[in-house]
Amino acid sequence: MSLKGDRGYTDLTFTGSTAYRLAPLVTPILEPDMTVHQTGKSAAVRIAVEGFQVSEAPEVSMPKVRAAFTACERLIRFYRRHRDTLDRAAAASVEERE
């Protein structure tokens, strides 16, 4: 799980997977606001959130932080509900390296 608060998203990451292979396998189970992205050497199921900065006033940043943590909790629950499907899809999405 990765929270990129300043960038405005939270990711459920599958190490070594490729998004172009993962997406068709998991798209049928994604919730409407979830998308699949390539994140370096991993693929991720992502939920966009409102970005925040630690330098913002607490009254401005705290609602954004709470929303981001709620998105993290949703991704954890999503993974737990669909663990078998997601793990199989991630394994099938690994790019063969020479």
C-alpha positions as MATLAB code, in Angstrom:
seq = 'MSLKGDRGYTDLTFTGSTAYRLAPLVTPILEPDMTVHQTGKSAAVRIAVEGFQVSEAPEVSMPKVRAAFTACERLIRFYRRHRDTLDRAAAASVEERE';
ca = [
       0.000    0.000    0.000;
       1.354    3.403   -0.922;
      -0.122    6.786   -0.057;
       1.196    9.609   -2.231;
      -0.626   12.453   -0.509;
       1.193   15.259   -2.272;
       0.507   13.622   -5.644;
      -3.157   12.958   -4.967;
      -3.469    9.186   -5.008;
      -3.197    5.980   -3.040;
      -2.019    2.709   -4.606;
      -2.411   -0.989   -3.990;
       0.867   -2.129   -5.573;
       1.764   -5.481   -7.129;
       5.541   -5.743   -7.324;
       6.970   -6.823  -10.655;
       3.604   -6.741  -12.437;
       2.856   -4.811  -15.599;
      -0.241   -2.651  -15.855;
      -1.011   -3.592  -19.455;
      -1.268   -7.258  -18.417;
      -2.925   -6.668  -15.043;
      -5.656   -4.281  -16.232;
      -7.691   -6.704  -18.359;
      -7.597   -9.295  -15.574;
      -8.803   -7.004  -12.779;
     -10.959   -4.400  -14.532;
     -14.134   -6.501  -14.095;
     -13.798   -6.370  -10.286;
     -12.651   -2.740   -9.924;
     -14.942   -0.242   -8.267;
     -15.919    2.751  -10.436;
     -13.218    5.107   -9.103;
     -10.385    2.547   -9.230;
      -7.899    2.474  -12.095;
      -4.765    0.490  -12.991;
      -1.398    2.228  -13.501;
       2.229    1.370  -14.114;
       4.368    2.598  -11.221;
       7.967    1.975  -12.167;
       8.574   -1.770  -11.927;
       5.138   -2.482  -10.454;
       1.491   -2.171  -11.361;
      -1.048   -0.646   -9.014;
      -4.757   -0.328   -8.455;
      -5.219    3.381   -7.727;
      -7.778    5.639   -6.115;
      -7.393    9.365   -6.755;
      -7.684   11.641   -3.731;
      -7.304   15.360   -3.222;
      -3.594   16.095   -2.839;
      -2.292   17.721    0.322;
       0.872   19.309    1.640;
       2.203   19.057    5.184;
       2.702   22.822    5.093;
      -1.051   23.447    4.737;
      -2.988   24.642    7.744;
      -4.500   21.732    9.695;
      -8.050   22.865    8.991;
      -7.251   22.645    5.260;
      -5.153   19.478    5.215;
      -6.901   17.259    7.771;
     -10.058   16.603    5.705;
      -7.807   15.672    2.778;
      -5.674   13.390    4.970;
      -8.774   11.674    6.359;
     -10.114   11.126    2.840;
      -6.762    9.664    1.772;
      -6.733    7.237    4.696;
     -10.319    6.257    3.878;
      -9.152    5.445    0.332;
      -6.323    3.327    1.800;
      -8.820    1.445    3.935;
     -11.009    0.844    0.870;
      -8.058   -0.616   -1.035;
      -7.186   -2.911    1.860;
     -10.780   -4.130    2.084;
     -10.886   -4.515   -1.722;
      -7.732   -6.637   -1.623;
      -9.090   -8.818    1.181;
     -12.372   -9.395   -0.714;
     -10.618  -10.235   -3.988;
      -7.291  -11.637   -2.736;
      -7.303  -14.802   -4.852;
      -8.266  -13.017   -8.067;
      -5.787  -10.188   -7.514;
      -2.912  -12.504   -6.573;
      -3.511  -14.707   -9.636;
      -3.750  -11.634  -11.876;
      -0.552  -10.181  -10.434;
       1.316  -13.455  -10.951;
       0.076  -13.618  -14.558;
       1.155   -9.992  -15.111;
       4.841  -10.414  -14.355;
       7.009   -9.450  -17.301;
       9.571  -12.103  -18.202;
      13.064  -10.614  -17.942;
      16.150  -11.997  -19.623;
];
